[in-house]
Structures are given as C-alpha cells and as structure tokens.
Amino acid sequence: MEDSWRQQLDGGEVLLIDGATGTELQRRGVPMDDVAWSGAAVLSHPEIVRETHEDYIRAGARVIITNTFGSTRQMLGPAGYGDKVEVVHRNAVRLAIEARDNVGEPGVAVAGSISTEPPRFDRDAFLAPDKELAAYQEAAGLLAEGGVEVIALEMINETQHATRAMTAAKEAGLPIWLGVGCKKTDDGCIVSFDHPDLAFETLLDALVPLGPDVINIMHSEIAAVPEAIGMVRERWSGPVGVYPESGYFTAPHWNFVDVISPADFVKEALNWVSKGARLLGGCCGTSPEHIRALHAALPELNDAR
C-alpha cells in the first residue's frame, strides 16, 4: 500500500490518527490485566478490539494503532502469556486490518505499537538487556510480518530502553514513529512523563538523533503540549504529531476523571497545529468522539497551519 499518511504529512496536511485503544477497551468492559494491562485483550475480547478500531475509522482516523502496547514478551511473559506472544501480535494486526476492510476504507494505514513499559509498569521488572532487546525485535518482526505499515514506538520516556526499542524497530525496515511523553511540573518545567528528574529537552537531545520518521508528543499532559512542540521543533525539522492523554491511571485501570470534552480538544488542537503539529489523535482517556470532533474541524485545523 502506498504511504498515503506520509503524503499527507509531506504535503503539510493535518493527518488524523485514532484515539486511545487500551482505555477505550476498558470503557467498553474489557478487564485490564494486573501485569500486562490490555496486552491480551485480542485473545479474550477480539470482537470489541475490532469494533473499537472500526469506530475510530468511522470517526475519521486515517491511521489506527494495533492493540499491542502491552504485548511484548517482557509484558506478556510475567502475565502468564509467554506462549502466546506470536498469536497476540498476529491477531492484533489481523483485527486492525479486518476493521479497515469492514468499514471499507482501504486507504487507512495500520501502525504497530511497541512500548518499552515493563510488567506492572514496575521499573525494577525489566528483562536483562539482551532479552529486552530480543523482546522488541520479536515484536517488531511479528508486526511487520503481519502487515503493519508503521512501527509506532510509544511511551518512550527515557534513553536506555529507548535505544534498544529503536534498534529493533529499524531492523523491521518500516517507518518509525517515536512517541515521547511529557508533563509540566508545579514550577512550570517540562519533564519526561515518567521521569520527573529528566528534563524533556534532555530527553529529546538523546532521542532525536536516533532517526525516527515522525516524532509524536503522546500520552502527555495537555497543558505541557504547546511548549513541548516548540522544544521538538527546535531540534527536528520532520513531521510532529500530538496525541495526549486525559484523566489518570491507577493500576491497572484508567480513571475517566475530568476528561477533556471533544469541543475543548479541538480548541487545543487548533493551537497545536498553529505551532507546527500536523498529526493529531488521542491517547489514554480519549474516545472516538474526540476523533470525530477533530474530523469535523479539519477545515479549521488546516487553516490554522
């Protein structure tokens, strides 16, 4: 398939992706695993996964992201699904492709999500470095073999594990979207979402040279996004995307508290586009309604460029 998503970005158009998958599955009644979060949902609730993808496509998304954020061997092994890693990835890609076919939108691209998050989001639970790299290589290879057009690295909020993930993604031979997260501290500093002692600028200085095709500010606090876009653009001349979170996490569940309204989401997005963002979507807490609102506002969003 020709990279229509790349053509849109290269042409300076606003490209819409989907919103949250994991939290949307939770919203629709899929249980979240204590260890791997939504990683095995394609086994237990495939119909809901497919329907979620379909709803995002109908809402206007031109790229959908597979439900594989929590599906590396690093996550699935401790959750008791170590023998299911291959089938989980293949099913996740198949469900996304089936959703595209069911809605009748062949131009929609499928991106394969890989996260460096450890089981239970426990920073002391990473695999040994060689096994961790192998887990990312396995995931990237399975996603590529399944038919994704993009590898979407997500929640890449530090440098050591990020380098291993980028190495694995490059070996797959597909375009790479690098997803970095940030938040604003009480004193107004922009820092890594998961590592408040790591300045966002320092994170970017380490990650941008790794050579992604797109840099996305994702799973970030909405208040931090405008400044973060400026920091990325100071270091990066390629496409910039934004897909933030709204609400908060109490493992293993998302709390849909004070989630931004679709109308306010559009207002924020107009500002992001004016500052240089061209790819727009949502992360945890957002829904097809947010993407539908962005789609309805596309004329205004393109004017804001």
Secondary structure as GFF3:
##gff-version 3
##sequence-region A 1 305
A	DSSP	alpha_helix	4	10	.	.	.	ID=ss1
A	DSSP	beta_strand	15	16	.	.	.	ID=ss2
A	DSSP	alpha_helix	22	27	.	.	.	ID=ss3
A	DSSP	alpha_helix	41	44	.	.	.	ID=ss4
A	DSSP	alpha_helix	46	59	.	.	.	ID=ss5
A	DSSP	beta_strand	63	65	.	.	.	ID=ss6
A	DSSP	alpha_helix	73	76	.	.	.	ID=ss7
A	DSSP	pi_helix	77	81	.	.	.	ID=ss8
A	DSSP	three_ten_helix	82	84	.	.	.	ID=ss9
A	DSSP	alpha_helix	85	103	.	.	.	ID=ss10
A	DSSP	beta_strand	109	115	.	.	.	ID=ss11
A	DSSP	three_ten_helix	119	121	.	.	.	ID=ss12
A	DSSP	alpha_helix	129	146	.	.	.	ID=ss13
A	DSSP	beta_strand	150	154	.	.	.	ID=ss14
A	DSSP	alpha_helix	160	171	.	.	.	ID=ss15
A	DSSP	beta_strand	176	180	.	.	.	ID=ss16
A	DSSP	beta_strand	182	184	.	.	.	ID=ss17
A	DSSP	beta_strand	190	192	.	.	.	ID=ss18
A	DSSP	alpha_helix	200	207	.	.	.	ID=ss19
A	DSSP	three_ten_helix	208	210	.	.	.	ID=ss20
A	DSSP	beta_strand	214	218	.	.	.	ID=ss21
A	DSSP	three_ten_helix	222	224	.	.	.	ID=ss22
A	DSSP	alpha_helix	225	235	.	.	.	ID=ss23
A	DSSP	beta_strand	240	243	.	.	.	ID=ss24
A	DSSP	beta_strand	248	250	.	.	.	ID=ss25
A	DSSP	beta_strand	253	255	.	.	.	ID=ss26
A	DSSP	alpha_helix	262	274	.	.	.	ID=ss27
A	DSSP	beta_strand	279	280	.	.	.	ID=ss28
A	DSSP	alpha_helix	288	296	.	.	.	ID=ss29
A	DSSP	alpha_helix	298	303	.	.	.	ID=ss30
###
